[in-house]
Amino acid sequence: MPSEEATAYRLGAPDAYGLSPERRLSPGGYPCRHCLGEIAEGEAYLTLAYRPFPALQPYAETGPIFLHAEACPRYAASEVLPPMLESPDYIVRGYGADDRIVYGSGGVVPTSAIVTRALDLLADPHIAYLHVRSARNNCYQCRIERTETASTDSRRHA
């Protein structure tokens, strides 16, 4: 999630459903979708409806996410899966520049194979970015996109 969005939600901006984020205390183990780390037991967090797409359209899925209530750094590692991805597998799905699913790109992938699958999918010029989603409930986990650098194999998890 971009830092600007996280900051706006922390300041009370409405979520994808026009509601204010709910503030609660964590029982521990909830993943923050900004830093992609754990929200520790007793820490304040926000629950909100999140739509990781720029506009409403038929493929713009919306679902609940958690966010640290206090500022945290945006996850910025490259070529490394976020530690919050602890399930045995996830859905990895490609989207075009028009924010529509690129059919044939999605599938359930073992966690250990996500980086390889992401690199393969991002080699396709029709795919602009990927979503990693829960294989059990389709919950949005994070976005993987190309970085525009001198290295054509450089990728970033965000």
C-alpha positions in Angstrom: 0.0 0.0 0.0 1.4 3.4 -0.9 2.4 5.5 2.2 0.1 8.3 1.2 -2.9 6.0 1.4 -1.8 4.6 4.8 -1.4 8.1 6.1 -4.8 9.2 4.9 -6.5 6.2 6.5 -4.7 6.9 9.8 -6.0 10.5 9.6 -9.6 9.2 9.2 -10.0 9.1 5.4 -12.9 6.9 4.4 -12.2 3.4 3.2 -13.5 1.8 -0.1 -17.0 1.7 1.4 -17.0 5.3 2.5 -16.6 4.4 6.2 -14.0 5.5 8.7 -11.4 2.9 9.6 -12.2 1.0 12.8 -9.6 1.4 15.5 -8.9 -1.7 17.8 -6.2 -3.3 19.9 -4.4 -6.3 18.3 -4.6 -9.7 19.8 -1.3 -10.3 17.9 -0.6 -11.9 14.6 -2.5 -9.5 12.3 -0.5 -8.4 9.2 -0.2 -4.7 8.4 -0.6 -4.1 4.7 1.7 -1.2 4.7 4.9 -2.5 6.4 3.9 -6.1 5.8 4.9 -6.9 9.3 3.0 -8.2 12.3 0.8 -5.9 14.4 1.9 -7.0 17.8 -0.4 -7.9 20.7 -1.7 -4.7 22.4 -0.8 -2.4 19.5 -3.5 -0.2 18.0 -4.5 -1.1 14.5 -7.1 -0.1 11.9 -9.5 -2.4 10.0 -10.8 -1.0 6.8 -12.3 -2.0 3.4 -9.5 -1.8 0.9 -9.7 -1.7 -2.9 -6.1 -2.1 -4.3 -7.2 -0.6 -7.7 -7.3 3.1 -8.7 -11.0 3.1 -9.8 -14.2 1.1 -9.6 -14.5 -1.4 -12.4 -15.7 -5.1 -12.6 -12.3 -6.5 -11.5 -11.7 -4.1 -8.6 -12.1 -6.5 -5.7 -12.5 -5.0 -2.2 -11.9 -6.6 1.1 -10.9 -6.1 4.7 -7.3 -5.3 5.7 -5.4 -4.4 8.8 -3.1 -1.4 9.2 -0.9 -0.2 12.0 -2.7 2.7 13.6 0.6 4.5 14.1 3.0 5.3 11.3 5.2 2.4 10.1 7.7 2.3 7.2 6.5 0.9 3.9 7.8 -2.5 3.0 10.6 -2.0 0.5 12.6 -5.2 0.1 13.4 -6.5 -3.3 13.5 -10.1 -4.4 12.5 -11.2 -0.9 9.0 -12.3 0.2 7.5 -10.4 3.1 7.7 -12.4 6.3 3.9 -12.1 6.7 3.5 -14.7 3.9 3.4 -17.8 6.2 0.8 -20.0 4.5 1.9 -22.9 2.4 0.5 -21.3 -0.8 -1.1 -18.2 -2.2 -2.9 -17.1 -5.4 -0.6 -15.2 -7.6 -2.5 -13.3 -10.4 -1.4 -10.9 -13.1 -3.2 -7.7 -14.1 -2.8 -5.6 -17.2 -2.1 -1.8 -17.3 -6.0 -1.5 -17.5 -6.2 -3.1 -14.0 -8.1 -6.1 -15.5 -7.0 -9.7 -14.8 -4.8 -11.2 -17.5 -6.6 -14.5 -18.0 -4.4 -17.6 -17.6 -2.0 -15.8 -15.3 -3.6 -16.8 -12.0 -3.0 -19.9 -9.9 -2.3 -21.3 -6.5 1.5 -21.2 -6.0 3.6 -22.7 -3.2 5.0 -19.9 -1.1 8.5 -21.0 -1.8 7.8 -20.6 -5.6 6.2 -17.2 -5.5 9.4 -15.3 -6.5 10.1 -17.6 -9.5 6.4 -17.4 -10.6 6.4 -13.6 -10.2 9.5 -13.3 -12.4 8.0 -15.5 -15.0 4.7 -13.6 -15.1 6.4 -10.2 -15.1 8.3 -11.2 -18.2 5.0 -11.1 -20.1 4.6 -7.6 -21.5 0.8 -7.9 -21.0 1.2 -8.1 -17.3 1.7 -4.8 -15.5 1.7 -6.1 -11.9 0.7 -9.0 -9.7 -1.5 -9.5 -6.7 -0.6 -12.1 -4.0 -3.9 -13.2 -2.4 -4.8 -15.8 0.2 -5.4 -19.2 -1.4 -8.2 -19.9 1.1 -10.2 -16.7 1.2 -8.8 -14.6 -1.7 -7.7 -11.9 0.7 -5.4 -9.3 -0.7 -1.9 -9.7 0.7 0.4 -7.5 -1.4 1.3 -6.3 -4.9 4.4 -7.2 -6.8 5.4 -4.9 -9.6 8.4 -4.2 -11.9 10.9 -1.5 -10.9 12.2 0.6 -13.7 15.9 0.3 -13.2 18.9 -0.5 -15.2 18.5 -4.2 -14.1 15.7 -5.8 -16.1 15.4 -8.5 -13.5 14.9 -6.2 -10.6 11.4 -6.6 -9.0 9.8 -5.0 -5.9 7.2 -6.3 -3.5 4.9 -3.6 -2.2 
